[in-house]
Amino acid sequence: MSLMLLFVLMGAVALAAAMGLLLARNAVYAALFLVLNMLALAVLFLSLGAPFLAMVQITVYAGAVMVLFLFVVMLLGAEVLPEEGGPIAWQKPLAFVLGGVLIGSLSWLIFVEATGMGRILPPPADYASPQELAMHLFQRYLLPFEVTSVLLLVAMLGALVMVQVERRRRARQQESQGS
């Protein structure tokens, strides 16, 4: 019963952190909410018996990716998000609809499990073991893994180039206004 209580509590923390992420007007606060969400997900992985996935969640996502994200946000100077509206105003209603679909499907799964209408089988003994994950990742999915790493590198370099171009433009504007 205590494992179920931990699972529900961490699920609530993950949900609250996700809502904080969506509602934060400051990009740095949004990133910190995302870190909290990732840590709660790591605890959920631990409660499901997947310690390797939990540690990968913490080291890779909550650690490295979020440090990179915060670095880019600080470098671009985009800490505060623009006011309501703008070119992505359509995403807010879509997020609420998709959130409703998620809550509905999770409620249905909880109802099915509670009433015994469906039976969830326990995973096999070697489920999510480091050996099995490594075999899938580096044999079956090696090309997508490498493409993703190159894509992340190109995105980071593109952000750096965009910042340099913007800084040069601002410097030229200041020079022309000063003379």
C-alpha positions as CSV (number, residue, x, y, z in Angstrom):
1,M,0.0,0.0,0.0
2,S,2.9,2.4,0.7
3,L,4.2,1.9,-2.8
4,M,0.9,2.8,-4.2
5,L,0.7,5.9,-2.0
6,L,4.2,6.9,-3.2
7,F,3.2,6.4,-6.8
8,V,0.1,8.5,-6.4
9,L,2.0,11.2,-4.6
10,M,4.7,11.4,-7.2
11,G,2.2,11.4,-9.9
12,A,0.5,14.4,-8.3
13,V,3.9,16.1,-8.0
14,A,4.6,15.4,-11.6
15,L,1.2,16.7,-12.7
16,A,1.6,19.9,-10.6
17,A,5.1,20.5,-11.9
18,A,3.8,20.1,-15.5
19,M,1.0,22.6,-14.8
20,G,3.6,25.0,-13.3
21,L,5.7,24.5,-16.5
22,L,2.8,25.4,-18.7
23,L,1.7,28.4,-16.6
24,A,5.1,29.9,-15.8
25,R,5.7,33.3,-17.5
26,N,9.5,33.1,-16.9
27,A,11.5,30.5,-19.0
28,V,13.9,29.9,-16.1
29,Y,11.1,29.0,-13.7
30,A,9.5,26.8,-16.4
31,A,12.8,25.0,-16.8
32,L,13.0,24.4,-13.0
33,F,9.4,23.1,-13.1
34,L,10.5,20.7,-15.8
35,V,13.4,19.5,-13.7
36,L,11.0,18.9,-10.8
37,N,8.8,17.0,-13.2
38,M,11.7,14.8,-14.4
39,L,12.7,14.0,-10.8
40,A,9.2,13.0,-10.0
41,L,9.2,10.7,-13.1
42,A,12.5,9.2,-11.9
43,V,10.8,8.3,-8.6
44,L,7.9,6.8,-10.5
45,F,10.4,4.7,-12.5
46,L,12.0,3.5,-9.2
47,S,8.6,2.6,-7.8
48,L,7.9,0.5,-11.0
49,G,11.1,-1.4,-10.5
50,A,13.3,0.2,-13.2
51,P,16.2,1.7,-11.4
52,F,18.4,2.1,-14.5
53,L,15.7,4.2,-16.2
54,A,15.4,6.3,-13.1
55,M,19.1,7.1,-13.0
56,V,19.1,7.8,-16.7
57,Q,16.2,10.1,-16.2
58,I,18.1,12.0,-13.5
59,T,21.5,12.2,-15.1
60,V,20.6,12.7,-18.7
61,Y,17.4,14.6,-18.7
62,A,17.3,16.4,-15.3
63,G,21.0,17.0,-15.4
64,A,22.6,17.4,-18.8
65,V,19.6,18.4,-21.0
66,M,18.3,20.9,-18.5
67,V,21.7,22.5,-18.0
68,L,21.9,22.9,-21.7
69,F,18.4,24.3,-21.9
70,L,19.1,26.8,-19.2
71,F,22.4,27.8,-20.8
72,V,20.6,28.5,-24.1
73,V,17.7,30.4,-22.4
74,M,20.2,32.6,-20.6
75,L,22.3,33.1,-23.7
76,L,19.4,34.1,-25.8
77,G,18.1,36.4,-23.1
78,A,14.6,35.0,-23.4
79,E,13.9,34.6,-19.7
80,V,10.5,36.3,-19.8
81,L,7.9,34.9,-22.2
82,P,5.9,37.3,-24.4
83,E,2.4,38.4,-23.3
84,E,-0.7,36.5,-24.2
85,G,-1.6,35.9,-27.9
86,G,1.0,36.0,-30.6
87,P,1.8,33.3,-33.2
88,I,1.3,30.4,-30.8
89,A,-1.9,31.4,-29.2
90,W,-3.6,28.3,-30.7
91,Q,-1.5,26.0,-28.5
92,K,-3.2,26.8,-25.2
93,P,-6.7,25.4,-26.1
94,L,-5.0,22.4,-27.8
95,A,-3.0,21.8,-24.6
96,F,-6.2,21.8,-22.5
97,V,-8.0,19.4,-24.9
98,L,-5.0,17.0,-24.9
99,G,-4.7,17.3,-21.1
100,G,-8.4,16.4,-20.9
101,V,-7.8,13.4,-23.2
102,L,-4.9,12.3,-21.0
103,I,-6.9,12.6,-17.8
104,G,-9.8,10.8,-19.3
105,S,-7.7,7.9,-20.5
106,L,-5.9,7.6,-17.2
107,S,-9.2,7.7,-15.3
108,W,-10.5,4.9,-17.6
109,L,-7.4,2.8,-16.9
110,I,-7.7,3.3,-13.1
111,F,-11.4,2.4,-13.3
112,V,-10.6,-0.8,-15.3
113,E,-7.9,-1.8,-12.9
114,A,-10.0,-1.0,-9.8
115,T,-13.0,-3.0,-11.0
116,G,-11.0,-5.9,-12.3
117,M,-12.3,-5.6,-15.8
118,G,-8.8,-5.7,-17.2
119,R,-5.7,-7.4,-15.9
120,I,-2.3,-5.8,-16.2
121,L,0.4,-8.4,-16.3
122,P,3.7,-7.9,-14.4
123,P,6.7,-7.2,-16.7
124,P,9.3,-9.9,-17.3
125,A,12.2,-10.2,-15.0
126,D,14.7,-8.6,-17.4
127,Y,12.4,-5.7,-18.2
128,A,14.3,-2.4,-18.5
129,S,17.6,-4.0,-17.5
130,P,20.7,-2.1,-18.7
131,Q,21.7,-5.0,-20.9
132,E,18.3,-5.2,-22.7
133,L,18.2,-1.4,-23.1
134,A,21.7,-1.3,-24.5
135,M,20.9,-4.1,-27.0
136,H,17.8,-2.3,-28.2
137,L,19.4,1.1,-28.3
138,F,22.7,0.2,-30.0
139,Q,21.6,-2.6,-32.3
140,R,18.0,-1.8,-33.4
141,Y,18.0,2.0,-32.9
142,L,21.6,3.1,-33.5
143,L,20.8,5.2,-36.5
144,P,18.0,7.2,-34.9
145,F,20.1,7.6,-31.7
146,E,23.0,9.1,-33.8
147,V,20.7,11.3,-35.9
148,T,19.2,12.7,-32.7
149,S,22.6,13.5,-31.2
150,V,23.6,15.3,-34.4
151,L,20.3,17.1,-34.5
152,L,20.7,18.4,-30.9
153,L,24.3,19.5,-31.8
154,V,23.1,21.4,-34.9
155,A,20.3,23.0,-32.8
156,M,22.7,24.2,-30.2
157,L,25.1,25.6,-32.8
158,G,22.1,27.3,-34.6
159,A,21.1,29.0,-31.3
160,L,24.6,30.3,-30.9
161,V,24.8,31.6,-34.4
162,M,21.4,33.3,-34.0
163,V,22.6,35.0,-30.8
164,Q,25.8,36.3,-32.5
165,V,23.8,37.7,-35.4
166,E,21.3,39.4,-33.1
167,R,24.2,40.9,-31.0
168,R,25.9,42.3,-34.1
169,R,22.6,43.8,-35.3
170,R,22.0,45.5,-32.0
171,A,25.6,46.8,-31.9
172,R,25.2,48.3,-35.4
173,Q,21.9,49.9,-34.4
174,Q,23.5,51.4,-31.3
175,E,26.4,52.7,-33.4
176,S,24.1,54.3,-35.9
177,Q,22.0,55.9,-33.2
178,G,25.1,57.2,-31.4
179,S,26.6,58.9,-34.4
